[in-house]
Amino acid sequence: MSANPQTIDINTRLASANCTDALTRVFKALADPLRLDILRLLRTESFGVLELCRIVSVRQSALSHHLKILAQAGLVSTRREGNSIFYRRALLLTDDPQLAVKQSAFAALDQLTLRGELARGVQQIHDERSEQSLLFFERHAERFLEKQELVAEYANYRDTLHDLLDDLKLPKQADVLEVGPGESPLLSELTSRFHRLTALDNSMEMLNRARSALTQRLGADDTDHPVEFIHGDTRAALAQNLVFDLLIYNMVLHHIPSPRETFEDCAQLLRSGGSLLLIDLSHHDQDWVRESCGDLWLGFTEQDLDAWADDAGLTSGQRVYLGLRNGFQVQMRVFTRTDSTTDIN
């Protein structure tokens, strides 16, 4: 039975009109300097409304209006972080009729350097997030491991983590860095695998606790498993021109002000062929962990991690997801530097 030509014509006109309306919304959203600034700020990072207000110096009501226009055009999306809403650039889907226009707009924006006042505003937000995290560790260092294990007990994912380490097939002489080891047993377990270990933490209190925990587990007289301890963040390691075959972030990324910058730093710290092993929470909505555990981020989506890795030149590899009985999910990801960029050393 053939379709009615008149019905086909009506459907075609409706589809064309809808496409035109959608395209109009995109061009309208792009036809404003402030909205273009917002899209540049959200290139590989997410910000809350109040954070964006401070960066671009615009009242919340006015900014919300601009964000609504961008959202209606499919250029930004929202993500709930507990009681807060964070904005990021929308993920562009291949079946989006306006895909080519949006890709071209984003590509053109990404070629522009962020203006000085905006870059300084972003840095101030990062600094405040970092200070918030450091203050938490200074106040709660004594009970941090206990608090952390309320969310994700190390024993629940230890075996899987070691399976991933086995799969990397790294030699004992590999250079390995664990960021933010704290009092977790992982650092001492790594000493049986690798002879050249480094521990990095920007909290001196937590770094001292990591050193003390290692001594307790291995013995004060143990000299066969030396570990170098460095106070600072990844920039401190970069300043020392250090390079590694493996970087490990075990439940640390959600405490870091800018995960995107962390991926960029990791790419520079890795030798070609080196890997980043990331263990963290999948995105969740249990806001109580901010106060109890000092979390800056409520986990991460797979898309977030893939985008940051891709921008940093890292290739996504093995991925494992472990659901926990308390409602959280642990994700374990491996990212590898496969480019031919010249190493620092």
Contacts in CASP RR format, 6 or more apart in sequence:
PFRMAT RR
TARGET T0000
AUTHOR 0000-0000-0000
METHOD contacts of the structure
MODEL  1
MSANPQTIDINTRLASANCTDALTRVFKALADPLRLDILRLLRTESFGVL
ELCRIVSVRQSALSHHLKILAQAGLVSTRREGNSIFYRRALLLTDDPQLA
VKQSAFAALDQLTLRGELARGVQQIHDERSEQSLLFFERHAERFLEKQEL
VAEYANYRDTLHDLLDDLKLPKQADVLEVGPGESPLLSELTSRFHRLTAL
DNSMEMLNRARSALTQRLGADDTDHPVEFIHGDTRAALAQNLVFDLLIYN
MVLHHIPSPRETFEDCAQLLRSGGSLLLIDLSHHDQDWVRESCGDLWLGF
TEQDLDAWADDAGLTSGQRVYLGLRNGFQVQMRVFTRTDSTTDIN
19 97 0 8 1.000
22 73 0 8 1.000
22 97 0 8 1.000
22 98 0 8 1.000
23 97 0 8 1.000
23 98 0 8 1.000
23 101 0 8 1.000
25 69 0 8 1.000
25 72 0 8 1.000
25 73 0 8 1.000
25 74 0 8 1.000
26 73 0 8 1.000
26 74 0 8 1.000
26 75 0 8 1.000
26 98 0 8 1.000
26 101 0 8 1.000
26 102 0 8 1.000
26 105 0 8 1.000
27 101 0 8 1.000
28 69 0 8 1.000
28 73 0 8 1.000
29 35 0 8 1.000
29 69 0 8 1.000
29 70 0 8 1.000
29 72 0 8 1.000
29 73 0 8 1.000
29 74 0 8 1.000
29 75 0 8 1.000
30 36 0 8 1.000
30 73 0 8 1.000
30 75 0 8 1.000
30 105 0 8 1.000
32 66 0 8 1.000
32 69 0 8 1.000
34 56 0 8 1.000
34 58 0 8 1.000
34 66 0 8 1.000
35 66 0 8 1.000
35 69 0 8 1.000
35 70 0 8 1.000
36 109 0 8 1.000
37 56 0 8 1.000
37 115 0 8 1.000
37 118 0 8 1.000
38 52 0 8 1.000
38 56 0 8 1.000
38 66 0 8 1.000
38 67 0 8 1.000
38 70 0 8 1.000
38 76 0 8 1.000
38 87 0 8 1.000
39 70 0 8 1.000
39 75 0 8 1.000
39 76 0 8 1.000
39 89 0 8 1.000
39 105 0 8 1.000
39 106 0 8 1.000
39 109 0 8 1.000
40 109 0 8 1.000
40 110 0 8 1.000
40 112 0 8 1.000
40 114 0 8 1.000
40 118 0 8 1.000
41 47 0 8 1.000
41 52 0 8 1.000
41 55 0 8 1.000
41 56 0 8 1.000
41 114 0 8 1.000
41 118 0 8 1.000
41 122 0 8 1.000
42 76 0 8 1.000
42 87 0 8 1.000
42 88 0 8 1.000
42 89 0 8 1.000
43 89 0 8 1.000
43 106 0 8 1.000
43 109 0 8 1.000
43 110 0 8 1.000
44 260 0 8 1.000
44 307 0 8 1.000
44 308 0 8 1.000
44 311 0 8 1.000
45 88 0 8 1.000
45 122 0 8 1.000
45 258 0 8 1.000
45 260 0 8 1.000
46 79 0 8 1.000
46 86 0 8 1.000
46 87 0 8 1.000
46 88 0 8 1.000
47 55 0 8 1.000
47 86 0 8 1.000
47 87 0 8 1.000
47 125 0 8 1.000
48 84 0 8 1.000
48 85 0 8 1.000
48 86 0 8 1.000
48 87 0 8 1.000
49 60 0 8 1.000
49 63 0 8 1.000
49 64 0 8 1.000
49 67 0 8 1.000
49 85 0 8 1.000
49 87 0 8 1.000
50 60 0 8 1.000
51 125 0 8 1.000
52 58 0 8 1.000
52 63 0 8 1.000
52 67 0 8 1.000
52 87 0 8 1.000
53 59 0 8 1.000
53 60 0 8 1.000
53 63 0 8 1.000
54 121 0 8 1.000
54 124 0 8 1.000
54 125 0 8 1.000
55 118 0 8 1.000
55 121 0 8 1.000
55 122 0 8 1.000
55 125 0 8 1.000
56 63 0 8 1.000
56 118 0 8 1.000
58 66 0 8 1.000
67 76 0 8 1.000
67 87 0 8 1.000
70 76 0 8 1.000
71 77 0 8 1.000
71 78 0 8 1.000
74 90 0 8 1.000
74 102 0 8 1.000
75 89 0 8 1.000
75 90 0 8 1.000
75 102 0 8 1.000
75 105 0 8 1.000
76 87 0 8 1.000
76 88 0 8 1.000
76 89 0 8 1.000
76 90 0 8 1.000
77 87 0 8 1.000
77 88 0 8 1.000
77 89 0 8 1.000
77 90 0 8 1.000
77 91 0 8 1.000
78 85 0 8 1.000
78 86 0 8 1.000
78 87 0 8 1.000
78 88 0 8 1.000
79 85 0 8 1.000
79 86 0 8 1.000
79 87 0 8 1.000
79 88 0 8 1.000
79 283 0 8 1.000
79 301 0 8 1.000
80 86 0 8 1.000
80 285 0 8 1.000
81 287 0 8 1.000
81 297 0 8 1.000
81 298 0 8 1.000
82 285 0 8 1.000
82 286 0 8 1.000
82 287 0 8 1.000
82 290 0 8 1.000
82 298 0 8 1.000
83 287 0 8 1.000
89 106 0 8 1.000
90 102 0 8 1.000
91 303 0 8 1.000
92 99 0 8 1.000
92 102 0 8 1.000
92 103 0 8 1.000
92 106 0 8 1.000
93 99 0 8 1.000
96 102 0 8 1.000
114 122 0 8 1.000
125 257 0 8 1.000
126 257 0 8 1.000
126 258 0 8 1.000
126 261 0 8 1.000
127 257 0 8 1.000
129 257 0 8 1.000
129 258 0 8 1.000
129 296 0 8 1.000
130 202 0 8 1.000
130 257 0 8 1.000
132 294 0 8 1.000
132 296 0 8 1.000
133 255 0 8 1.000
133 256 0 8 1.000
133 257 0 8 1.000
133 294 0 8 1.000
133 296 0 8 1.000
134 202 0 8 1.000
134 203 0 8 1.000
136 294 0 8 1.000
137 144 0 8 1.000
137 203 0 8 1.000
137 205 0 8 1.000
137 206 0 8 1.000
137 294 0 8 1.000
138 203 0 8 1.000
138 205 0 8 1.000
140 147 0 8 1.000
140 294 0 8 1.000
141 203 0 8 1.000
141 205 0 8 1.000
141 206 0 8 1.000
141 209 0 8 1.000
144 182 0 8 1.000
144 183 0 8 1.000
144 206 0 8 1.000
144 293 0 8 1.000
145 182 0 8 1.000
145 183 0 8 1.000
145 184 0 8 1.000
147 292 0 8 1.000
147 293 0 8 1.000
148 251 0 8 1.000
148 293 0 8 1.000
150 292 0 8 1.000
150 293 0 8 1.000
150 326 0 8 1.000
151 281 0 8 1.000
151 289 0 8 1.000
151 293 0 8 1.000
151 326 0 8 1.000
151 328 0 8 1.000
152 251 0 8 1.000
152 281 0 8 1.000
152 324 0 8 1.000
152 328 0 8 1.000
152 330 0 8 1.000
154 184 0 8 1.000
154 185 0 8 1.000
154 186 0 8 1.000
154 250 0 8 1.000
156 322 0 8 1.000
156 324 0 8 1.000
156 330 0 8 1.000
157 279 0 8 1.000
157 322 0 8 1.000
157 330 0 8 1.000
157 332 0 8 1.000
158 185 0 8 1.000
158 186 0 8 1.000
160 320 0 8 1.000
160 322 0 8 1.000
160 332 0 8 1.000
161 186 0 8 1.000
161 250 0 8 1.000
161 277 0 8 1.000
161 279 0 8 1.000
161 332 0 8 1.000
162 189 0 8 1.000
164 277 0 8 1.000
164 318 0 8 1.000
164 320 0 8 1.000
164 332 0 8 1.000
164 334 0 8 1.000
165 193 0 8 1.000
165 277 0 8 1.000
167 318 0 8 1.000
168 246 0 8 1.000
168 275 0 8 1.000
168 277 0 8 1.000
168 334 0 8 1.000
170 176 0 8 1.000
170 193 0 8 1.000
170 194 0 8 1.000
170 245 0 8 1.000
170 246 0 8 1.000
172 193 0 8 1.000
172 194 0 8 1.000
172 195 0 8 1.000
173 194 0 8 1.000
173 195 0 8 1.000
173 196 0 8 1.000
174 194 0 8 1.000
174 196 0 8 1.000
174 245 0 8 1.000
174 246 0 8 1.000
175 196 0 8 1.000
175 198 0 8 1.000
175 242 0 8 1.000
175 243 0 8 1.000
175 244 0 8 1.000
175 245 0 8 1.000
175 246 0 8 1.000
175 271 0 8 1.000
176 190 0 8 1.000
176 193 0 8 1.000
176 194 0 8 1.000
176 196 0 8 1.000
176 197 0 8 1.000
176 198 0 8 1.000
176 244 0 8 1.000
176 245 0 8 1.000
176 246 0 8 1.000
176 247 0 8 1.000
176 248 0 8 1.000
177 197 0 8 1.000
177 198 0 8 1.000
177 199 0 8 1.000
177 200 0 8 1.000
177 237 0 8 1.000
177 242 0 8 1.000
177 244 0 8 1.000
177 246 0 8 1.000
177 247 0 8 1.000
177 248 0 8 1.000
177 269 0 8 1.000
178 186 0 8 1.000
178 187 0 8 1.000
178 190 0 8 1.000
178 197 0 8 1.000
178 198 0 8 1.000
178 199 0 8 1.000
178 200 0 8 1.000
178 248 0 8 1.000
178 250 0 8 1.000
179 200 0 8 1.000
179 201 0 8 1.000
179 234 0 8 1.000
179 247 0 8 1.000
179 248 0 8 1.000
179 249 0 8 1.000
179 252 0 8 1.000
180 199 0 8 1.000
180 200 0 8 1.000
180 201 0 8 1.000
180 206 0 8 1.000
180 207 0 8 1.000
180 210 0 8 1.000
180 249 0 8 1.000
180 250 0 8 1.000
180 252 0 8 1.000
181 187 0 8 1.000
181 199 0 8 1.000
181 201 0 8 1.000
181 210 0 8 1.000
181 250 0 8 1.000
182 201 0 8 1.000
182 206 0 8 1.000
182 207 0 8 1.000
182 209 0 8 1.000
182 210 0 8 1.000
182 213 0 8 1.000
183 209 0 8 1.000
183 210 0 8 1.000
183 212 0 8 1.000
183 213 0 8 1.000
184 213 0 8 1.000
184 250 0 8 1.000
184 251 0 8 1.000
185 213 0 8 1.000
185 217 0 8 1.000
186 248 0 8 1.000
186 250 0 8 1.000
187 197 0 8 1.000
187 199 0 8 1.000
187 210 0 8 1.000
187 213 0 8 1.000
187 214 0 8 1.000
187 227 0 8 1.000
188 213 0 8 1.000
188 214 0 8 1.000
188 217 0 8 1.000
188 218 0 8 1.000
188 225 0 8 1.000
190 197 0 8 1.000
190 248 0 8 1.000
191 197 0 8 1.000
191 214 0 8 1.000
191 218 0 8 1.000
191 225 0 8 1.000
191 227 0 8 1.000
192 225 0 8 1.000
194 246 0 8 1.000
195 225 0 8 1.000
197 225 0 8 1.000
197 226 0 8 1.000
197 227 0 8 1.000
197 228 0 8 1.000
198 227 0 8 1.000
198 228 0 8 1.000
198 229 0 8 1.000
198 230 0 8 1.000
198 237 0 8 1.000
198 242 0 8 1.000
198 244 0 8 1.000
199 207 0 8 1.000
199 210 0 8 1.000
199 211 0 8 1.000
199 227 0 8 1.000
199 228 0 8 1.000
199 229 0 8 1.000
199 230 0 8 1.000
200 230 0 8 1.000
200 232 0 8 1.000
200 233 0 8 1.000
200 234 0 8 1.000
200 236 0 8 1.000
200 237 0 8 1.000
201 207 0 8 1.000
201 210 0 8 1.000
201 230 0 8 1.000
201 231 0 8 1.000
201 232 0 8 1.000
202 231 0 8 1.000
202 232 0 8 1.000
202 233 0 8 1.000
202 236 0 8 1.000
204 231 0 8 1.000
207 229 0 8 1.000
207 231 0 8 1.000
210 229 0 8 1.000
211 227 0 8 1.000
211 229 0 8 1.000
214 227 0 8 1.000
215 222 0 8 1.000
218 225 0 8 1.000
230 236 0 8 1.000
230 237 0 8 1.000
230 240 0 8 1.000
234 262 0 8 1.000
234 265 0 8 1.000
234 266 0 8 1.000
234 269 0 8 1.000
235 265 0 8 1.000
237 265 0 8 1.000
237 269 0 8 1.000
238 265 0 8 1.000
238 268 0 8 1.000
238 269 0 8 1.000
238 344 0 8 1.000
241 344 0 8 1.000
241 345 0 8 1.000
242 269 0 8 1.000
242 344 0 8 1.000
242 345 0 8 1.000
243 269 0 8 1.000
243 270 0 8 1.000
243 271 0 8 1.000
243 343 0 8 1.000
243 344 0 8 1.000
243 345 0 8 1.000
244 269 0 8 1.000
244 270 0 8 1.000
244 271 0 8 1.000
244 274 0 8 1.000
245 270 0 8 1.000
245 271 0 8 1.000
245 273 0 8 1.000
245 274 0 8 1.000
245 275 0 8 1.000
246 274 0 8 1.000
246 275 0 8 1.000
246 276 0 8 1.000
246 277 0 8 1.000
247 266 0 8 1.000
247 269 0 8 1.000
247 270 0 8 1.000
247 275 0 8 1.000
247 276 0 8 1.000
247 277 0 8 1.000
248 277 0 8 1.000
248 279 0 8 1.000
249 262 0 8 1.000
249 276 0 8 1.000
249 277 0 8 1.000
249 278 0 8 1.000
249 279 0 8 1.000
249 280 0 8 1.000
250 279 0 8 1.000
251 279 0 8 1.000
251 280 0 8 1.000
251 281 0 8 1.000
252 280 0 8 1.000
253 259 0 8 1.000
253 262 0 8 1.000
253 278 0 8 1.000
253 280 0 8 1.000
253 297 0 8 1.000
253 300 0 8 1.000
254 280 0 8 1.000
254 281 0 8 1.000
254 295 0 8 1.000
254 296 0 8 1.000
254 297 0 8 1.000
254 298 0 8 1.000
254 299 0 8 1.000
254 300 0 8 1.000
255 294 0 8 1.000
255 295 0 8 1.000
255 296 0 8 1.000
256 262 0 8 1.000
256 296 0 8 1.000
257 296 0 8 1.000
259 297 0 8 1.000
259 300 0 8 1.000
259 304 0 8 1.000
259 308 0 8 1.000
260 308 0 8 1.000
260 311 0 8 1.000
262 308 0 8 1.000
263 276 0 8 1.000
263 308 0 8 1.000
263 309 0 8 1.000
263 311 0 8 1.000
263 312 0 8 1.000
263 314 0 8 1.000
263 335 0 8 1.000
264 311 0 8 1.000
264 312 0 8 1.000
266 276 0 8 1.000
266 312 0 8 1.000
266 314 0 8 1.000
266 335 0 8 1.000
267 312 0 8 1.000
267 313 0 8 1.000
267 314 0 8 1.000
267 337 0 8 1.000
268 344 0 8 1.000
270 276 0 8 1.000
270 314 0 8 1.000
270 337 0 8 1.000
271 337 0 8 1.000
271 343 0 8 1.000
272 337 0 8 1.000
272 338 0 8 1.000
272 339 0 8 1.000
272 340 0 8 1.000
272 341 0 8 1.000
272 343 0 8 1.000
273 336 0 8 1.000
273 337 0 8 1.000
273 338 0 8 1.000
274 336 0 8 1.000
274 337 0 8 1.000
275 334 0 8 1.000
275 335 0 8 1.000
275 336 0 8 1.000
275 337 0 8 1.000
276 309 0 8 1.000
276 314 0 8 1.000
276 334 0 8 1.000
276 335 0 8 1.000
276 336 0 8 1.000
276 337 0 8 1.000
277 332 0 8 1.000
277 333 0 8 1.000
277 334 0 8 1.000
278 305 0 8 1.000
278 331 0 8 1.000
278 332 0 8 1.000
278 333 0 8 1.000
278 334 0 8 1.000
278 335 0 8 1.000
279 330 0 8 1.000
279 331 0 8 1.000
279 332 0 8 1.000
279 333 0 8 1.000
280 299 0 8 1.000
280 300 0 8 1.000
280 330 0 8 1.000
280 331 0 8 1.000
281 298 0 8 1.000
281 299 0 8 1.000
281 300 0 8 1.000
281 328 0 8 1.000
281 329 0 8 1.000
281 330 0 8 1.000
281 331 0 8 1.000
282 299 0 8 1.000
282 300 0 8 1.000
282 301 0 8 1.000
282 302 0 8 1.000
282 321 0 8 1.000
282 328 0 8 1.000
282 329 0 8 1.000
282 330 0 8 1.000
282 331 0 8 1.000
283 298 0 8 1.000
283 299 0 8 1.000
283 300 0 8 1.000
283 301 0 8 1.000
283 304 0 8 1.000
284 298 0 8 1.000
284 299 0 8 1.000
284 327 0 8 1.000
284 328 0 8 1.000
284 329 0 8 1.000
285 298 0 8 1.000
286 298 0 8 1.000
286 327 0 8 1.000
286 328 0 8 1.000
287 298 0 8 1.000
289 295 0 8 1.000
289 298 0 8 1.000
290 296 0 8 1.000
290 298 0 8 1.000
300 331 0 8 1.000
302 319 0 8 1.000
302 331 0 8 1.000
305 316 0 8 1.000
305 331 0 8 1.000
305 333 0 8 1.000
305 335 0 8 1.000
306 316 0 8 1.000
309 315 0 8 1.000
309 316 0 8 1.000
309 335 0 8 1.000
310 316 0 8 1.000
313 337 0 8 1.000
313 339 0 8 1.000
314 335 0 8 1.000
314 336 0 8 1.000
314 337 0 8 1.000
314 338 0 8 1.000
315 335 0 8 1.000
315 336 0 8 1.000
315 337 0 8 1.000
315 338 0 8 1.000
316 333 0 8 1.000
316 334 0 8 1.000
316 335 0 8 1.000
317 333 0 8 1.000
317 334 0 8 1.000
317 335 0 8 1.000
317 336 0 8 1.000
318 332 0 8 1.000
318 333 0 8 1.000
318 334 0 8 1.000
319 331 0 8 1.000
319 332 0 8 1.000
319 333 0 8 1.000
319 334 0 8 1.000
320 331 0 8 1.000
320 332 0 8 1.000
321 329 0 8 1.000
321 330 0 8 1.000
321 331 0 8 1.000
321 332 0 8 1.000
322 329 0 8 1.000
322 330 0 8 1.000
322 331 0 8 1.000
322 332 0 8 1.000
323 329 0 8 1.000
323 330 0 8 1.000
324 330 0 8 1.000
END
